[in-house]
Amino acid sequence: MRTEIFLAARYIFRGKIRHLSFISMVSCLGVMLGVATLIVVISVMNGFDRDLTDKLLRFNYHINIESENREIPLEVIEKVKNTEGVESATLFLQTQIFGKINNHIFPLVVKGIDFEDAAEREIFSRYILEDDAGRDGFYVGVGLANRFFLEDKISYYPLDKKLRLKDSPIKGVFKFGLYDIDNNYLITGIKEAKALSDNYLLFLGVRVKDPFKVTRIKEALQPLEKKGFFINTWMETNQVLFSALKLEKITMFIILSLIVVVAVFNIFATITVKVVEKTKDIGILKSLGFSSRKILSLFSVQGIILGVMGVFSGTGLGIILCLLLEKYQFIKIPQEIYYIERLPVALNIKDILLIAFLGVLLSFIASLLPALRASRLKPCEALRYE
C-alpha cells in the first residue's frame, strides 16, 4: 500500500502537463469552500438553538404545575421539592393588565414572583439593570421602558369588570434578552400581583438539575394529574419553536451538502484526466505485476488525498470564521424576529467530524469511477499506441 500512496502523491503534484497541479489545487479549493460553508452555517444554527434555549430558561421555569382550583397545598410543594432531580420549587402567578401611555392602550403580562424566596430573588437579580430596592411597584422590561420613555410610573387598567385607571411606580428595569419578554412583561412580588385582580393563574414553578431530563421528572410527578393538576415542561411549551429550528438545521445541512457534492465533481474530473495521462504508466505497472486492485487503490487514494487536503483546510477555515463571528459579533439581526440581537455561533465537535467524514467519503466515491476504469485497462491496450 505504501507504493500506491507514493505514486498517488507523485501523480497529483507532478506530471508532464503543467496545469495538472493547478487542477488538483482547484479541486481542493472547491471542497475547502464547501466544507467551510457547511461548518459555519451549522454552527450558526447550533448557536441559535443554544442562545434561545439559554434565554428561555432564564425567564421560564423548567416545569410548570397549574392547579385547576388556583390552590397548591404545601404538601404538594414539599412532594415536588423532594422528587429526585428537582432543584427548587416556588409559587408564581400570571395575570394581565392594559397599559395606557398617552393615547395608546395595549395588553401587558404581569408575572408575580415570590421575592421572599432567596434563590428566586438571586436569579432574578442577575437580569436587573436598574433597581430602587426601597420602592414598591413594577419591574419593567428594558424594551418597554425605552419604547415609551418610562421612568417613574406606569398607568394601567387592571383586568377587571370595572376598568379604572391606576398608577404604579416603576421599581426597576430588567433585561432577559428575549424581545417578547423585554417588551411585554412586568414583574412584581406575588402578593402585589395577586392584589391587581381576581383574574390570575397560579403556578408552581419547578427548576431541575438537568433541564434536558424534564420528561423523566414529569413522569415521576404524573400522580398529581389525577388530583387536578396540569404539568407542562419547557420543552412542551416551546415544542413548535424547537421543532422548526431542528427542521431548518436538517434542511440547511442537506442543501449545503450539495455544495460539497458539486465540489467533488472537480476531483472526479481531475482523476479522469490523470487516468488518461497515465495510460502508458498503467500499462507498464501492470506489465511489472501490479494487479487491477492495486491500480484501483492507486487512483482512489488520489481522490482521498485531495479530499483530505480540502476537508482539512476547509475545517480550519470554517472554525476560524466561526471564532471571528463569535468574538466580534459584527453581524446584527432583527431582534423582534429572531429573539436575539446578533448572529450566534456554537461549534459542535460532532457536527464538525460528521462534515469532515462526509467530505472525505464523497471525495472517495468521486474517484472510484475513473479508478475502476483505470483498473480494467489491459497492458496490451494501454501500450498499443505508445
Contacts in CASP RR format, 6 or more apart in sequence:
PFRMAT RR
TARGET T0000
AUTHOR 0000-0000-0000
METHOD contacts of the structure
MODEL  1
MRTEIFLAARYIFRGKIRHLSFISMVSCLGVMLGVATLIVVISVMNGFDR
DLTDKLLRFNYHINIESENREIPLEVIEKVKNTEGVESATLFLQTQIFGK
INNHIFPLVVKGIDFEDAAEREIFSRYILEDDAGRDGFYVGVGLANRFFL
EDKISYYPLDKKLRLKDSPIKGVFKFGLYDIDNNYLITGIKEAKALSDNY
LLFLGVRVKDPFKVTRIKEALQPLEKKGFFINTWMETNQVLFSALKLEKI
TMFIILSLIVVVAVFNIFATITVKVVEKTKDIGILKSLGFSSRKILSLFS
VQGIILGVMGVFSGTGLGIILCLLLEKYQFIKIPQEIYYIERLPVALNIK
DILLIAFLGVLLSFIASLLPALRASRLKPCEALRYE
1 297 0 8 1.000
3 294 0 8 1.000
4 294 0 8 1.000
4 297 0 8 1.000
4 298 0 8 1.000
4 301 0 8 1.000
5 301 0 8 1.000
7 298 0 8 1.000
8 298 0 8 1.000
8 299 0 8 1.000
8 301 0 8 1.000
8 302 0 8 1.000
8 305 0 8 1.000
9 305 0 8 1.000
11 274 0 8 1.000
11 278 0 8 1.000
11 298 0 8 1.000
11 302 0 8 1.000
12 21 0 8 1.000
12 24 0 8 1.000
12 274 0 8 1.000
12 302 0 8 1.000
12 305 0 8 1.000
12 306 0 8 1.000
13 21 0 8 1.000
13 24 0 8 1.000
14 21 0 8 1.000
15 21 0 8 1.000
15 277 0 8 1.000
16 277 0 8 1.000
17 277 0 8 1.000
20 270 0 8 1.000
20 273 0 8 1.000
20 274 0 8 1.000
20 277 0 8 1.000
23 266 0 8 1.000
23 269 0 8 1.000
23 270 0 8 1.000
23 273 0 8 1.000
24 270 0 8 1.000
24 306 0 8 1.000
26 266 0 8 1.000
27 263 0 8 1.000
27 266 0 8 1.000
27 267 0 8 1.000
27 269 0 8 1.000
27 270 0 8 1.000
27 306 0 8 1.000
27 307 0 8 1.000
28 306 0 8 1.000
28 307 0 8 1.000
28 309 0 8 1.000
28 310 0 8 1.000
28 313 0 8 1.000
29 310 0 8 1.000
30 263 0 8 1.000
30 266 0 8 1.000
30 310 0 8 1.000
31 260 0 8 1.000
31 263 0 8 1.000
31 264 0 8 1.000
31 266 0 8 1.000
31 267 0 8 1.000
31 306 0 8 1.000
31 307 0 8 1.000
31 309 0 8 1.000
31 310 0 8 1.000
31 311 0 8 1.000
31 314 0 8 1.000
31 359 0 8 1.000
31 363 0 8 1.000
32 310 0 8 1.000
32 311 0 8 1.000
32 313 0 8 1.000
32 314 0 8 1.000
32 317 0 8 1.000
33 259 0 8 1.000
33 263 0 8 1.000
33 314 0 8 1.000
34 256 0 8 1.000
34 259 0 8 1.000
34 260 0 8 1.000
34 263 0 8 1.000
34 314 0 8 1.000
35 260 0 8 1.000
35 310 0 8 1.000
35 311 0 8 1.000
35 314 0 8 1.000
35 315 0 8 1.000
35 317 0 8 1.000
35 318 0 8 1.000
35 355 0 8 1.000
35 356 0 8 1.000
35 359 0 8 1.000
36 314 0 8 1.000
36 315 0 8 1.000
36 316 0 8 1.000
36 317 0 8 1.000
36 318 0 8 1.000
36 321 0 8 1.000
37 256 0 8 1.000
37 259 0 8 1.000
38 253 0 8 1.000
38 256 0 8 1.000
38 257 0 8 1.000
38 259 0 8 1.000
38 260 0 8 1.000
38 355 0 8 1.000
39 314 0 8 1.000
39 315 0 8 1.000
39 318 0 8 1.000
39 319 0 8 1.000
39 321 0 8 1.000
39 322 0 8 1.000
39 351 0 8 1.000
39 352 0 8 1.000
39 355 0 8 1.000
40 318 0 8 1.000
40 321 0 8 1.000
40 322 0 8 1.000
40 325 0 8 1.000
41 252 0 8 1.000
41 256 0 8 1.000
42 249 0 8 1.000
42 252 0 8 1.000
42 253 0 8 1.000
42 256 0 8 1.000
42 348 0 8 1.000
42 351 0 8 1.000
42 355 0 8 1.000
43 322 0 8 1.000
43 345 0 8 1.000
43 346 0 8 1.000
43 347 0 8 1.000
43 348 0 8 1.000
43 351 0 8 1.000
44 325 0 8 1.000
44 343 0 8 1.000
44 344 0 8 1.000
44 345 0 8 1.000
45 245 0 8 1.000
45 248 0 8 1.000
45 249 0 8 1.000
45 252 0 8 1.000
46 249 0 8 1.000
46 345 0 8 1.000
46 346 0 8 1.000
46 347 0 8 1.000
46 348 0 8 1.000
46 351 0 8 1.000
47 344 0 8 1.000
47 345 0 8 1.000
47 346 0 8 1.000
48 245 0 8 1.000
48 338 0 8 1.000
48 340 0 8 1.000
48 344 0 8 1.000
49 242 0 8 1.000
49 245 0 8 1.000
49 246 0 8 1.000
49 249 0 8 1.000
49 346 0 8 1.000
50 344 0 8 1.000
50 346 0 8 1.000
51 340 0 8 1.000
51 344 0 8 1.000
51 346 0 8 1.000
52 241 0 8 1.000
52 245 0 8 1.000
52 339 0 8 1.000
52 340 0 8 1.000
53 211 0 8 1.000
53 242 0 8 1.000
55 176 0 8 1.000
55 177 0 8 1.000
55 178 0 8 1.000
55 339 0 8 1.000
55 340 0 8 1.000
56 178 0 8 1.000
56 234 0 8 1.000
56 238 0 8 1.000
57 211 0 8 1.000
57 234 0 8 1.000
58 127 0 8 1.000
58 176 0 8 1.000
58 177 0 8 1.000
58 178 0 8 1.000
59 176 0 8 1.000
59 178 0 8 1.000
59 181 0 8 1.000
60 234 0 8 1.000
60 237 0 8 1.000
61 92 0 8 1.000
61 203 0 8 1.000
61 205 0 8 1.000
61 206 0 8 1.000
61 207 0 8 1.000
61 234 0 8 1.000
62 206 0 8 1.000
62 207 0 8 1.000
62 208 0 8 1.000
62 211 0 8 1.000
62 214 0 8 1.000
62 233 0 8 1.000
62 234 0 8 1.000
63 205 0 8 1.000
63 206 0 8 1.000
63 208 0 8 1.000
63 214 0 8 1.000
63 217 0 8 1.000
63 218 0 8 1.000
63 221 0 8 1.000
63 231 0 8 1.000
63 232 0 8 1.000
63 233 0 8 1.000
63 234 0 8 1.000
64 203 0 8 1.000
64 204 0 8 1.000
64 205 0 8 1.000
64 206 0 8 1.000
64 231 0 8 1.000
64 232 0 8 1.000
64 233 0 8 1.000
64 237 0 8 1.000
65 72 0 8 1.000
65 76 0 8 1.000
65 80 0 8 1.000
65 203 0 8 1.000
65 204 0 8 1.000
65 205 0 8 1.000
65 206 0 8 1.000
65 221 0 8 1.000
65 224 0 8 1.000
65 229 0 8 1.000
65 230 0 8 1.000
65 231 0 8 1.000
66 201 0 8 1.000
66 202 0 8 1.000
66 203 0 8 1.000
66 204 0 8 1.000
66 229 0 8 1.000
66 230 0 8 1.000
66 232 0 8 1.000
67 202 0 8 1.000
67 204 0 8 1.000
67 228 0 8 1.000
67 229 0 8 1.000
67 230 0 8 1.000
68 228 0 8 1.000
68 229 0 8 1.000
68 230 0 8 1.000
69 228 0 8 1.000
70 200 0 8 1.000
70 201 0 8 1.000
70 202 0 8 1.000
71 202 0 8 1.000
72 91 0 8 1.000
72 202 0 8 1.000
72 204 0 8 1.000
72 229 0 8 1.000
76 204 0 8 1.000
76 224 0 8 1.000
76 227 0 8 1.000
76 229 0 8 1.000
77 89 0 8 1.000
77 91 0 8 1.000
77 204 0 8 1.000
79 224 0 8 1.000
80 86 0 8 1.000
80 89 0 8 1.000
80 204 0 8 1.000
80 206 0 8 1.000
80 221 0 8 1.000
80 224 0 8 1.000
81 88 0 8 1.000
81 89 0 8 1.000
83 217 0 8 1.000
83 220 0 8 1.000
83 221 0 8 1.000
84 217 0 8 1.000
84 220 0 8 1.000
85 208 0 8 1.000
85 209 0 8 1.000
85 210 0 8 1.000
85 213 0 8 1.000
85 217 0 8 1.000
86 206 0 8 1.000
86 207 0 8 1.000
86 208 0 8 1.000
86 209 0 8 1.000
86 217 0 8 1.000
87 207 0 8 1.000
87 208 0 8 1.000
87 209 0 8 1.000
88 117 0 8 1.000
88 119 0 8 1.000
88 120 0 8 1.000
88 206 0 8 1.000
88 207 0 8 1.000
89 204 0 8 1.000
89 205 0 8 1.000
89 206 0 8 1.000
89 207 0 8 1.000
90 113 0 8 1.000
90 114 0 8 1.000
90 117 0 8 1.000
90 119 0 8 1.000
90 120 0 8 1.000
90 204 0 8 1.000
90 205 0 8 1.000
91 114 0 8 1.000
91 190 0 8 1.000
91 202 0 8 1.000
91 203 0 8 1.000
91 204 0 8 1.000
91 205 0 8 1.000
92 111 0 8 1.000
92 112 0 8 1.000
92 113 0 8 1.000
92 114 0 8 1.000
92 190 0 8 1.000
92 202 0 8 1.000
92 203 0 8 1.000
92 205 0 8 1.000
93 111 0 8 1.000
93 112 0 8 1.000
93 190 0 8 1.000
93 193 0 8 1.000
93 194 0 8 1.000
93 200 0 8 1.000
93 201 0 8 1.000
93 202 0 8 1.000
93 203 0 8 1.000
94 109 0 8 1.000
94 110 0 8 1.000
94 111 0 8 1.000
94 112 0 8 1.000
94 193 0 8 1.000
94 200 0 8 1.000
94 201 0 8 1.000
94 203 0 8 1.000
95 109 0 8 1.000
95 110 0 8 1.000
95 159 0 8 1.000
95 193 0 8 1.000
95 196 0 8 1.000
95 197 0 8 1.000
95 199 0 8 1.000
95 200 0 8 1.000
95 201 0 8 1.000
96 107 0 8 1.000
96 108 0 8 1.000
96 109 0 8 1.000
96 110 0 8 1.000
96 159 0 8 1.000
96 199 0 8 1.000
97 107 0 8 1.000
97 108 0 8 1.000
97 110 0 8 1.000
97 156 0 8 1.000
97 157 0 8 1.000
97 158 0 8 1.000
97 159 0 8 1.000
97 186 0 8 1.000
97 196 0 8 1.000
97 197 0 8 1.000
98 105 0 8 1.000
98 106 0 8 1.000
98 107 0 8 1.000
98 108 0 8 1.000
98 156 0 8 1.000
98 157 0 8 1.000
98 159 0 8 1.000
98 163 0 8 1.000
99 105 0 8 1.000
99 106 0 8 1.000
99 107 0 8 1.000
99 108 0 8 1.000
99 154 0 8 1.000
99 155 0 8 1.000
99 156 0 8 1.000
99 157 0 8 1.000
100 155 0 8 1.000
100 156 0 8 1.000
100 157 0 8 1.000
100 165 0 8 1.000
101 148 0 8 1.000
101 150 0 8 1.000
101 154 0 8 1.000
101 155 0 8 1.000
104 148 0 8 1.000
105 157 0 8 1.000
107 184 0 8 1.000
108 144 0 8 1.000
108 156 0 8 1.000
108 184 0 8 1.000
108 185 0 8 1.000
108 186 0 8 1.000
109 184 0 8 1.000
109 185 0 8 1.000
109 186 0 8 1.000
110 138 0 8 1.000
110 185 0 8 1.000
110 186 0 8 1.000
110 187 0 8 1.000
110 188 0 8 1.000
110 193 0 8 1.000
110 196 0 8 1.000
111 185 0 8 1.000
111 186 0 8 1.000
111 187 0 8 1.000
111 188 0 8 1.000
111 193 0 8 1.000
112 187 0 8 1.000
112 188 0 8 1.000
112 189 0 8 1.000
112 190 0 8 1.000
112 192 0 8 1.000
112 193 0 8 1.000
112 194 0 8 1.000
113 120 0 8 1.000
113 124 0 8 1.000
113 187 0 8 1.000
113 188 0 8 1.000
113 189 0 8 1.000
113 190 0 8 1.000
114 120 0 8 1.000
114 189 0 8 1.000
114 190 0 8 1.000
115 121 0 8 1.000
115 124 0 8 1.000
115 189 0 8 1.000
115 190 0 8 1.000
124 174 0 8 1.000
124 187 0 8 1.000
125 131 0 8 1.000
127 174 0 8 1.000
127 175 0 8 1.000
127 176 0 8 1.000
128 139 0 8 1.000
128 172 0 8 1.000
128 173 0 8 1.000
128 174 0 8 1.000
129 142 0 8 1.000
129 172 0 8 1.000
129 173 0 8 1.000
129 174 0 8 1.000
129 175 0 8 1.000
130 172 0 8 1.000
130 173 0 8 1.000
131 139 0 8 1.000
131 171 0 8 1.000
131 172 0 8 1.000
132 171 0 8 1.000
132 172 0 8 1.000
135 169 0 8 1.000
135 171 0 8 1.000
136 168 0 8 1.000
136 169 0 8 1.000
136 171 0 8 1.000
136 192 0 8 1.000
137 168 0 8 1.000
137 169 0 8 1.000
137 170 0 8 1.000
137 171 0 8 1.000
137 188 0 8 1.000
137 192 0 8 1.000
138 154 0 8 1.000
138 168 0 8 1.000
138 169 0 8 1.000
138 170 0 8 1.000
138 171 0 8 1.000
138 172 0 8 1.000
138 186 0 8 1.000
138 187 0 8 1.000
138 188 0 8 1.000
139 170 0 8 1.000
139 171 0 8 1.000
139 172 0 8 1.000
139 173 0 8 1.000
139 174 0 8 1.000
139 186 0 8 1.000
139 187 0 8 1.000
139 188 0 8 1.000
140 150 0 8 1.000
140 154 0 8 1.000
140 170 0 8 1.000
140 172 0 8 1.000
140 173 0 8 1.000
140 174 0 8 1.000
140 186 0 8 1.000
141 173 0 8 1.000
141 174 0 8 1.000
141 175 0 8 1.000
141 181 0 8 1.000
141 182 0 8 1.000
141 183 0 8 1.000
141 185 0 8 1.000
141 186 0 8 1.000
142 173 0 8 1.000
142 174 0 8 1.000
142 175 0 8 1.000
142 182 0 8 1.000
143 175 0 8 1.000
143 182 0 8 1.000
143 183 0 8 1.000
144 150 0 8 1.000
144 182 0 8 1.000
144 183 0 8 1.000
144 184 0 8 1.000
144 185 0 8 1.000
144 186 0 8 1.000
145 151 0 8 1.000
145 170 0 8 1.000
145 173 0 8 1.000
147 183 0 8 1.000
150 170 0 8 1.000
151 170 0 8 1.000
152 169 0 8 1.000
152 170 0 8 1.000
153 167 0 8 1.000
153 168 0 8 1.000
153 169 0 8 1.000
153 170 0 8 1.000
154 167 0 8 1.000
154 168 0 8 1.000
154 170 0 8 1.000
154 186 0 8 1.000
155 165 0 8 1.000
155 166 0 8 1.000
155 167 0 8 1.000
156 165 0 8 1.000
156 166 0 8 1.000
156 167 0 8 1.000
156 168 0 8 1.000
157 163 0 8 1.000
157 164 0 8 1.000
157 165 0 8 1.000
157 166 0 8 1.000
158 164 0 8 1.000
158 166 0 8 1.000
158 196 0 8 1.000
158 197 0 8 1.000
159 196 0 8 1.000
159 197 0 8 1.000
159 199 0 8 1.000
160 197 0 8 1.000
160 198 0 8 1.000
160 199 0 8 1.000
171 188 0 8 1.000
174 182 0 8 1.000
174 187 0 8 1.000
175 182 0 8 1.000
176 182 0 8 1.000
177 339 0 8 1.000
177 340 0 8 1.000
177 341 0 8 1.000
178 339 0 8 1.000
179 335 0 8 1.000
179 336 0 8 1.000
179 339 0 8 1.000
180 339 0 8 1.000
193 200 0 8 1.000
194 200 0 8 1.000
206 217 0 8 1.000
208 214 0 8 1.000
208 217 0 8 1.000
211 234 0 8 1.000
214 233 0 8 1.000
214 234 0 8 1.000
214 235 0 8 1.000
215 233 0 8 1.000
215 235 0 8 1.000
218 231 0 8 1.000
218 233 0 8 1.000
221 231 0 8 1.000
222 231 0 8 1.000
224 231 0 8 1.000
225 231 0 8 1.000
235 242 0 8 1.000
257 358 0 8 1.000
260 358 0 8 1.000
260 359 0 8 1.000
260 362 0 8 1.000
261 362 0 8 1.000
264 307 0 8 1.000
264 359 0 8 1.000
264 362 0 8 1.000
264 363 0 8 1.000
264 365 0 8 1.000
264 366 0 8 1.000
265 366 0 8 1.000
267 303 0 8 1.000
267 306 0 8 1.000
267 307 0 8 1.000
267 363 0 8 1.000
267 366 0 8 1.000
267 367 0 8 1.000
268 366 0 8 1.000
268 367 0 8 1.000
268 369 0 8 1.000
268 370 0 8 1.000
270 302 0 8 1.000
270 303 0 8 1.000
270 306 0 8 1.000
271 299 0 8 1.000
271 302 0 8 1.000
271 303 0 8 1.000
271 366 0 8 1.000
271 367 0 8 1.000
271 370 0 8 1.000
271 371 0 8 1.000
272 370 0 8 1.000
272 373 0 8 1.000
274 299 0 8 1.000
274 302 0 8 1.000
274 370 0 8 1.000
275 282 0 8 1.000
275 299 0 8 1.000
275 370 0 8 1.000
275 371 0 8 1.000
275 373 0 8 1.000
275 374 0 8 1.000
278 374 0 8 1.000
279 377 0 8 1.000
279 382 0 8 1.000
279 386 0 8 1.000
280 382 0 8 1.000
280 383 0 8 1.000
280 386 0 8 1.000
282 295 0 8 1.000
282 374 0 8 1.000
282 377 0 8 1.000
282 382 0 8 1.000
283 377 0 8 1.000
283 379 0 8 1.000
283 382 0 8 1.000
283 383 0 8 1.000
284 382 0 8 1.000
284 383 0 8 1.000
285 294 0 8 1.000
285 295 0 8 1.000
285 298 0 8 1.000
286 292 0 8 1.000
286 295 0 8 1.000
286 377 0 8 1.000
286 378 0 8 1.000
286 379 0 8 1.000
286 382 0 8 1.000
287 379 0 8 1.000
287 383 0 8 1.000
290 298 0 8 1.000
292 375 0 8 1.000
292 376 0 8 1.000
293 375 0 8 1.000
295 371 0 8 1.000
295 374 0 8 1.000
295 375 0 8 1.000
295 377 0 8 1.000
296 371 0 8 1.000
296 372 0 8 1.000
296 374 0 8 1.000
296 375 0 8 1.000
297 371 0 8 1.000
298 371 0 8 1.000
298 374 0 8 1.000
299 367 0 8 1.000
299 370 0 8 1.000
299 371 0 8 1.000
299 374 0 8 1.000
299 375 0 8 1.000
300 364 0 8 1.000
300 367 0 8 1.000
300 368 0 8 1.000
300 371 0 8 1.000
302 367 0 8 1.000
303 363 0 8 1.000
303 364 0 8 1.000
303 366 0 8 1.000
303 367 0 8 1.000
304 360 0 8 1.000
304 363 0 8 1.000
304 364 0 8 1.000
304 367 0 8 1.000
306 363 0 8 1.000
306 367 0 8 1.000
307 359 0 8 1.000
307 360 0 8 1.000
307 363 0 8 1.000
307 364 0 8 1.000
308 360 0 8 1.000
308 363 0 8 1.000
311 356 0 8 1.000
311 359 0 8 1.000
311 360 0 8 1.000
311 363 0 8 1.000
315 352 0 8 1.000
315 355 0 8 1.000
315 356 0 8 1.000
319 347 0 8 1.000
319 352 0 8 1.000
322 345 0 8 1.000
322 347 0 8 1.000
323 345 0 8 1.000
323 347 0 8 1.000
325 331 0 8 1.000
325 343 0 8 1.000
325 345 0 8 1.000
326 344 0 8 1.000
326 345 0 8 1.000
329 342 0 8 1.000
329 343 0 8 1.000
331 342 0 8 1.000
331 343 0 8 1.000
332 341 0 8 1.000
332 342 0 8 1.000
332 343 0 8 1.000
333 340 0 8 1.000
333 341 0 8 1.000
333 342 0 8 1.000
333 343 0 8 1.000
335 341 0 8 1.000
END
